[in-house]
Amino acid sequence: MRLGGRSAVGALAVAGLIGATVSLAADSPQLLLKGESETELAPHGQGNVYAPDVHRDEDGNGWIMWYGGQGHDGHDRIHRADSTDGRHWEKRGVGVDCGTANHVNDPSVVRVGSLWWMFYTVAQTAELDEIALATSADGLHWEKRGVVLPKGEGAVWDSWKVGRPSVLFENGRFRMWYDGQPTTEAAAANALAGVVKREGRAVGYAESIDGLTWLRRSEPVFHEGAGAIDVVRLGDPLIMVIESGSGVRWASSTVGLSWQGRGRLLPLSGGDLDRYGQVTPFLLEDAGKLRLFFGAARRRTWDGNSIVVAEVVLPPLGDTP
């Protein structure tokens, strides 16, 4: 059982979620949230919300969504919305503020015992991202625990920035996938960093027993320029969904340390809502269906997103590493 409101799917349920083709719900993608408040309007005033992370509430009767919103002042904050049916959402306001940072966004939340653990991207200045932690007993009031995964030291592949974590809690340990980028100097001095620099970014992996101290792998676990990913376990396979300007892409893995790219999972709708891409996706299994939440980019600059949802069926996996 995956903690935090996203359950592992049994073999029979997986059989219904993995089919011959991608299958979209008749009304998808369905608009869920637009940026309307002062902390969601973005500097252009038209709204920018994205990076949804959706979970069952403590009682199992409703849903909680944590998501990022860019304020009219240009700074990002993490917000919360609640729902009884997963379709209609009531905003609850800011959950984790930016404080003195420029950027606080991209939440990945797991529930361990009676505590919510939120791992998120923080950039004190510009977009120099690192990964921080906050914890909460009620999912409303959060204690910031500081940066837990900083950028890599030395001429390594993730020496410039690390961010957009996706975290699972399995077998008594936290497992984190994240995207990273190297500095120009690292790319010139290190062949692996040079490869990632040319690709744009790559996906790294780290583990922790306490959520505070992390041991990261020295090399990426997935390339293809992937970033802003979400990882979910569907029975035996792990599935990764990946943002893209042409629609959400996906990959699969058995243990999460070697991934097989599977191409595009969800094409653009053809309408204005996601005309310029589908960003920061989140995949949720609910009652035998897969629901894909993401930021729909209606502006070429990816700073005018709304949060939408679509139902998908994964194509056959074939060989999974």
C-alpha angles and dihedrals in degrees: 000000000000111000122226101056101295109104129207109249122233123232095264093050092046089054088061094046097051112061144148097280143013108272120200125200114252093246098039140163088040119191112237108166137013127191105257110140127079090261092051105039098089120214092287090057096232098102136258121206126154144127097082119192113186129195142163112262123247093272095045091234100102145017137258125203123194113192143161125256129185112220129223084254090061096249123122124229134176115248136189133222130179131211138182095203106023091245105071116051135195114205117230098187133239117350102176116023126208094240106182093341125102095218132031112164149108101076122200110187132191129175117224114181107314096338133090115217117200120192113189147161119267128182117184091194133015108330098316091141129201131164121255137181135226127177132203140180095205104026090241105073115049134194112211111225097187133239112336100172113036126184115287120273122242129358095337133136095257098040097119104047143344125194153122095074126197113199134191127183109217133160093354097309139093115240119197132192116187141161124250142183133198130232118252089249092052091049090054094048102038126051095211092049088049091055092050091047090055092046092048098235142348139209120260133190135219137170134208138180097201102026091242106072115050134191111206130196115248094230133045118264093211134023129178090115088284124169143141088051136167125207124203132171115233103187106294101350125071114219124206122196119199133198118243141168089235097047137292114315126200145203135188136216140171100217102010098245098093122034137196114216111227103186126234120356101179124023123213112276094235092237132104094261096077099010093135101038150298112267137191097005125199123196120209131182112213127169094337095314132103115227119193115204119190147149110268110216111217093167125065089229093058091234098110105064132155125195115248138167134217133179116236140181116209117237116239112296101217111181113005120194 
